[in-house]
């Protein structure tokens, strides 16, 4: 059902963007890059974390890693990764298909600056074999995301 909520999101907000389903799994950055013919950094991975009492989504370049210090300073607390069950409950998307689209309720979304160097990125679309191609600025606008610098390096 998760991929259907993503399709509904795009039908309502950006009908020109299609959800792409692949035969192969795109559940990891490496698999997604191979399935979509892009560099691993062009995969816009979505991380679901808890900061204090808030659950938030951070979308960042595929090989980027979260910097705990930057995250504390920028988001106001120590980040804690959620379990697969907690991620599914918060987003309705399974791990490997997590994205900032088609959520059951609004969550704060942060786009890391590691995505800004690309004209197009490929985030998941609610399933481990689904994604979309979208300019990062448009993804941020559609999800009311705030641009932040929380990646290592």
N, C-alpha and C positions, 0 to 999 in steps of 0.2 A: 504493500500500500504506500510505502514511502516514496517510491518513484512517481506514483500518481500525484502525490501532493506537490512534488517538484514540477511535474508537467502542468498542473493547475496553476502554480505560481507563475510560470512563464506564459501560459495562455492569458492570464490576467494582467501581467506587468510588462512582458516583453515577448509578444507573439512571434517576433522574428527570430527568436533563439529556439533551436530544436534540441531536445534531449537526444544524445547519441548513445545507443546501446551497442555493445560489442559482444562477440561470441566469447572472447577471452576475458578473464577476470582483470579488473583494473583496481583491485583492492589495495595494492601497495603502490608507492610512487614509481618503482621500477617497472612494474607491470603496466601501470597506467601510461607511462611515457612510451613504452613499446606499443601498446594498443592504439595510441593516438598519434604516434609518429612525431613526438616532441621531445625536447630535452627534459630531464627529470625536474629541473628548477621551474619549468613552465607548468608543471602540475601544481595547482593551488590546493594544497592540503589544508583541511579544516580540522583544528584541534579543539576539542571540547574540554574546558577546564573549569575548576571552581576557584574563585578568588574570594576569600572570606565566605560570605553567604550567597554570593552571586555566581551563577553559572554563565559563562561567556564562551563565545566562539572566536578563535584566532585563525585567520586564513593567511598562510604564508607559503613561500616558495618551497617546492617539493623536498629539497635537501637541506633547507634551513632548520635550525634547532632553536627552541625557545631558550632565551637567556633569563634565568630566574631573577637576577638582579634587576635587569631592565623591566621585566614583567612586574616585579614588586613596585618599582618606582613609577611605572606608567599606569598600571591597573590598580594600584593601591593595596596590594597584598601578595602573599606567597601563592603561586599557582599550584594547584593539585590536579593531576590528571584524573579523570573519571574512569570508572570501570566500563566495560562494554555494555553492561545492563543499564548503568546510569546514563551513558551516552544515548542509547536507544530510547530511554524514557524521556530525556530532555529534548531530543531532536526528531524522534521517530525514524531516524536513519541508522542503519547498521554501521558498525566500524568498517571502514573501507568504502563507504558510500556517504559519509557525513559531509554535509555542505550547508551553507547559510540560507538555502532556499527551501520553501515549503515546510517551514517549521510549524508545529502545533500551537506554539505561543511565541511571542517575541522574545528574543534573547539579544543581549548586546553583541554586536559583531565588530571585530577589529581586523583590519587588513594591514598586514605587515608591509613595510616599505620594500621588502625584498621582491615584491611583485611588480613594483612600478617600472622596472626596466623592460617589461614585456609589453608588446602591442596586444597580445592575446594570451590568456591563461586557460587552463583546463581543470576546473574543479569537478569533483564528483557530483552526481545528481540523484542521490537517494538510494542507490543500489551499488553493489560491488562491480557491476559491469556497465555503469551508466555515467555519463559526464556531459558537460556543455563546453563550448568554446566561447569565450567572452572577454572583452577588454577589461583589465582589472579596474579601471576607473568606473566603468559601467556596473561591474559587479558591486563595487562599493556603494554606488548611488542606489542601486536596486535594493540593497540590504540595509541601507542607512548606516553603513559601516564608518567607523572612525579610523583614519590612517595613523599607525603607530610604528615605533621602532622597538620591537621586542625580540628580534632574532640575534643569535650570537654573531660576533664578528663585526 
